[in-house]
Structure formats: C-alpha cells, structure tokens
C-alpha cells in the first residue's frame, strides 16, 4: 500500500475542509515526509477534542482521541506532545457543529 507523505495528506485534508466550508489552520508544521498529524476540533464554545492517527489491532489506520474537554486542557496536551515530538503537524479545525470530516472516505486514516 502506498503511504502518503504527511504534508500531502495535510494539504488534501485542508482542501476537503475548505470545500465543506469548514475553517482550518495549520498551527504547527511538522516533518513533510513522516510527521505525526494531530487534529484539534474546536466548536468555538470553550471545548475541544484532539485526534491522532494510529493503528488498530488489524493494522488499519484509525483516528483515536488523545484529549477532550476544556480547550485550554487540549492545548496543554498538544504542548506535551510537541515537547517530545517536535515534528508533529497540528491542524486546528473550527466548526460550531463539531464537524471534522475524519470519518469520511479517504480521511479515515
């Protein structure tokens, strides 16, 4: 199976969000080839949820929740991740409805 570079995946994801009229910003640019990708979804109500790509027991790529709750706490979780992995990408998605599109075909992992 062909593996997409992190930068290519991020650019495709941002485009997909744009087409759905969902605001998103790269808040940390990681390694272009293999940097881990974190997605922070903020519904603009003071809360947030943080997702990271991972693998399930069958080796399939999935999105797992790293942190959830008050936005400040999620930001602290991002800072902790960045402290031991400076090559991570962080994408902040802002949508009042909580949309992030990570469960759609082509983005699920």
Backbone as CSV, one residue per row, in Angstrom:
resi,resn,N_x,N_y,N_z,CA_x,CA_y,CA_z,C_x,C_y,C_z
1,UNK,0.835,-1.174,0.000,0.000,0.000,0.000,0.888,1.249,0.000
2,UNK,0.555,2.193,-0.840,1.321,3.428,-0.943,0.993,4.326,0.241
3,UNK,2.021,4.862,0.868,1.873,5.743,2.023,2.018,7.196,1.563
4,UNK,1.048,8.029,1.848,1.131,9.450,1.508,2.053,10.166,2.485
5,UNK,2.751,11.183,2.000,3.549,11.982,2.918,2.606,12.779,3.812
6,UNK,3.085,13.154,4.965,2.266,13.940,5.893,1.833,15.252,5.266
7,UNK,2.758,15.928,4.597,2.429,17.215,4.000,1.353,17.080,2.929
8,UNK,1.441,16.065,2.102,0.433,15.842,1.063,-0.930,15.587,1.695
9,UNK,-0.966,14.730,2.731,-2.230,14.424,3.408,-2.827,15.687,4.026
10,UNK,-1.994,16.483,4.680,-2.465,17.710,5.319,-3.066,18.659,4.276
11,UNK,-2.383,18.833,3.149,-2.895,19.725,2.109,-4.228,19.220,1.553
12,UNK,-4.344,17.912,1.349,-5.599,17.338,0.863,-6.714,17.523,1.901
13,UNK,-6.387,17.323,3.168,-7.374,17.495,4.239,-7.856,18.937,4.316
14,UNK,-6.938,19.881,4.257,-7.325,21.300,4.297,-8.226,21.652,3.124
15,UNK,-7.930,21.104,1.961,-8.763,21.366,0.782,-10.157,20.790,0.974
16,UNK,-10.223,19.569,1.495,-11.519,18.921,1.737,-12.350,19.731,2.727
17,UNK,-11.711,20.222,3.782,-12.420,21.061,4.755,-12.900,22.343,4.101
18,UNK,-12.069,22.951,3.286,-12.438,24.187,2.598,-13.667,23.979,1.713
19,UNK,-13.701,22.857,1.014,-14.846,22.565,0.144,-16.136,22.391,0.939
20,UNK,-16.011,21.967,2.203,-17.171,21.808,3.080,-17.451,23.077,3.875
21,UNK,-16.722,24.149,3.569,-16.876,25.440,4.250,-16.609,25.329,5.755
22,UNK,-15.532,24.603,6.082,-15.089,24.427,7.462,-13.730,25.107,7.596
23,UNK,-13.599,26.003,8.565,-12.338,26.715,8.789,-11.311,25.797,9.427
24,UNK,-10.063,25.883,8.930,-8.981,25.084,9.494,-7.664,25.815,9.291
25,UNK,-6.756,25.612,10.240,-5.467,26.297,10.223,-4.365,25.335,10.643
26,UNK,-3.212,25.438,10.005,-2.037,24.693,10.442,-1.401,25.523,11.549
27,UNK,-1.390,24.990,12.763,-0.809,25.726,13.883,0.589,25.222,14.223
28,UNK,0.970,24.074,13.680,2.334,23.557,13.816,2.634,22.724,12.577
29,UNK,3.695,23.102,11.888,4.091,22.379,10.677,5.193,21.399,11.041
30,UNK,4.921,20.117,10.813,5.866,19.075,11.179,6.710,18.610,10.017
31,UNK,7.296,17.445,10.177,8.123,16.846,9.145,7.264,16.580,7.904
32,UNK,7.733,17.035,6.743,6.959,16.938,5.499,6.708,15.498,5.083
33,UNK,7.622,14.613,5.408,7.502,13.240,4.945,6.727,12.346,5.906
34,UNK,7.091,12.367,7.166,6.526,11.384,8.085,6.113,11.945,9.434
35,UNK,5.881,13.224,9.535,5.465,13.795,10.811,4.086,13.315,11.226
36,UNK,3.900,13.069,12.508,2.590,12.684,13.031,1.623,13.850,12.843
37,UNK,0.325,13.532,12.689,-0.686,14.564,12.468,-1.678,14.536,13.625
38,UNK,-1.862,15.694,14.262,-2.871,15.870,15.299,-3.938,16.810,14.759
39,UNK,-5.197,16.491,15.027,-6.312,17.339,14.618,-7.029,17.799,15.873
40,UNK,-7.080,19.112,16.050,-7.825,19.702,17.170,-9.132,20.237,16.606
41,UNK,-10.257,19.709,17.073,-11.557,20.186,16.623,-12.120,21.063,17.730
42,UNK,-12.380,22.337,17.387,-12.904,23.301,18.364,-14.252,23.817,17.883
43,UNK,-15.330,23.521,18.613,-16.649,24.016,18.226,-16.920,25.459,18.667
44,UNK,-15.875,26.141,19.104,-15.939,27.567,19.470,-16.847,27.836,20.669
45,UNK,-16.889,26.877,21.592,-17.676,27.057,22.814,-16.813,26.868,24.068
46,UNK,-15.483,26.888,23.876,-14.575,26.711,25.001,-14.114,25.279,25.194
47,UNK,-14.661,24.362,24.396,-14.245,22.965,24.486,-13.489,22.580,23.221
48,UNK,-12.858,21.418,23.259,-12.140,20.919,22.084,-11.900,19.429,22.247
49,UNK,-11.543,18.799,21.142,-11.180,17.389,21.135,-9.953,17.242,20.251
50,UNK,-9.026,16.394,20.657,-7.772,16.212,19.937,-7.686,14.781,19.429
51,UNK,-7.474,14.639,18.113,-7.365,13.340,17.466,-5.948,13.115,16.962
52,UNK,-5.531,11.846,16.933,-4.251,11.470,16.339,-4.450,10.194,15.536
53,UNK,-3.755,10.111,14.387,-3.801,8.888,13.596,-3.026,7.798,14.327
54,UNK,-3.585,6.614,14.321,-2.960,5.475,14.970,-3.331,4.223,14.177
55,UNK,-3.046,3.057,14.729,-3.378,1.783,14.100,-4.224,0.953,15.052
56,UNK,-5.209,0.230,14.491,-5.987,-0.680,15.324,-5.274,-2.032,15.371
57,UNK,-5.878,-3.019,16.002,-5.246,-4.323,16.167,-5.041,-5.055,14.841
58,UNK,-5.790,-4.692,13.814,-5.656,-5.313,12.495,-4.679,-4.571,11.598
59,UNK,-4.034,-3.532,12.126,-3.075,-2.760,11.346,-3.714,-1.685,10.485
60,UNK,-5.009,-1.463,10.648,-5.725,-0.437,9.891,-5.546,0.919,10.568
61,UNK,-5.338,1.961,9.751,-5.192,3.308,10.323,-6.541,3.804,10.818
62,UNK,-6.540,4.377,11.999,-7.750,4.907,12.631,-7.397,6.208,13.339
63,UNK,-8.409,6.972,13.687,-8.228,8.183,14.483,-8.612,7.872,15.917
64,UNK,-7.730,8.201,16.853,-8.001,7.995,18.274,-8.056,9.358,18.965
65,UNK,-8.810,9.420,20.035,-8.928,10.640,20.818,-7.798,10.695,21.837
66,UNK,-6.989,11.763,21.768,-5.896,11.956,22.730,-6.332,12.774,23.936
67,UNK,-7.205,13.746,23.695,-7.662,14.622,24.780,-9.025,15.185,24.405
68,UNK,-9.801,15.499,25.415,-11.131,16.051,25.185,-11.544,16.840,26.415
69,UNK,-12.221,17.960,26.190,-12.698,18.754,27.309,-12.468,20.229,27.076
70,UNK,-12.095,20.924,28.144,-11.837,22.354,28.060,-10.698,22.612,27.069
71,UNK,-10.870,23.628,26.233,-9.894,23.891,25.175,-8.488,24.118,25.715
72,UNK,-8.378,24.777,26.836,-7.055,25.017,27.418,-6.354,23.704,27.766
73,UNK,-7.091,22.749,28.269,-6.520,21.440,28.582,-6.071,20.698,27.329
74,UNK,-6.841,20.838,26.255,-6.460,20.210,24.980,-5.195,20.874,24.446
75,UNK,-5.105,22.189,24.569,-3.888,22.896,24.140,-2.670,22.443,24.944
76,UNK,-2.867,22.172,26.219,-1.768,21.665,27.049,-1.341,20.273,26.592
77,UNK,-2.303,19.446,26.178,-1.978,18.112,25.661,-1.161,18.230,24.371
78,UNK,-1.505,19.188,23.531,-0.748,19.426,22.303,0.681,19.842,22.651
79,UNK,0.826,20.736,23.615,2.154,21.197,24.027,2.994,20.029,24.554
80,UNK,2.375,19.124,25.314,3.104,17.953,25.817,3.562,17.073,24.656
81,UNK,2.670,16.842,23.689,3.035,16.021,22.523,4.189,16.675,21.765
82,UNK,4.102,17.989,21.599,5.126,18.715,20.848,6.468,18.710,21.587
83,UNK,6.435,18.654,22.913,7.683,18.676,23.690,8.534,17.433,23.452
84,UNK,7.906,16.287,23.179,8.715,15.097,22.913,8.691,14.672,21.448
85,UNK,7.927,15.382,20.596,7.946,15.113,19.156,7.793,16.438,18.412
86,UNK,8.896,17.138,18.170,8.818,18.448,17.511,8.426,18.371,16.033
87,UNK,8.336,17.162,15.471,7.984,17.009,14.063,6.502,16.795,13.812
88,UNK,5.647,17.060,14.802,4.210,16.844,14.608,3.562,17.994,13.851
89,UNK,2.531,17.647,13.120,1.653,18.623,12.487,0.457,18.807,13.413
90,UNK,-0.007,20.038,13.565,-1.224,20.297,14.322,-2.151,21.116,13.426
91,UNK,-3.324,20.577,13.191,-4.344,21.249,12.388,-5.491,21.595,13.329
92,UNK,-5.857,22.869,13.379,-6.993,23.287,14.197,-8.197,23.495,13.290
93,UNK,-9.251,22.754,13.572,-10.494,22.815,12.808,-11.524,23.529,13.669
94,UNK,-12.110,24.594,13.128,-13.110,25.356,13.870,-14.461,25.237,13.178
95,UNK,-15.404,24.583,13.862,-16.743,24.410,13.315,-17.713,24.262,14.474
96,UNK,-18.702,25.133,14.529,-19.666,25.120,15.629,-20.432,23.801,15.721
97,UNK,-20.592,23.127,14.595,-21.299,21.848,14.586,-20.425,20.666,14.955
98,UNK,-19.144,20.899,15.202,-18.239,19.824,15.587,-17.747,18.979,14.421
99,UNK,-17.956,19.441,13.195,-17.513,18.665,12.036,-15.993,18.685,11.914
100,UNK,-15.443,17.544,11.488,-14.002,17.436,11.233,-13.715,16.585,9.999
101,UNK,-14.686,15.856,9.510,-14.615,15.025,8.309,-13.666,13.834,8.411
102,UNK,-13.105,13.548,9.566,-12.137,12.463,9.694,-12.752,11.086,9.472
103,UNK,-14.076,10.983,9.559,-14.730,9.705,9.352,-15.146,9.482,7.901
104,UNK,-14.815,10.412,7.008,-15.182,10.276,5.606,-14.159,9.452,4.835
105,UNK,-14.610,8.864,3.726,-13.729,8.062,2.876,-12.499,8.875,2.490
106,UNK,-11.363,8.241,2.538,-10.115,8.890,2.173,-9.453,9.640,3.306
107,UNK,-10.183,9.917,4.380,-9.608,10.645,5.509,-9.598,9.803,6.781
108,UNK,-10.252,8.683,6.736,-10.428,7.885,7.956,-9.128,7.373,8.535
109,UNK,-8.054,7.494,7.846,-6.795,7.058,8.415,-5.715,7.203,7.429
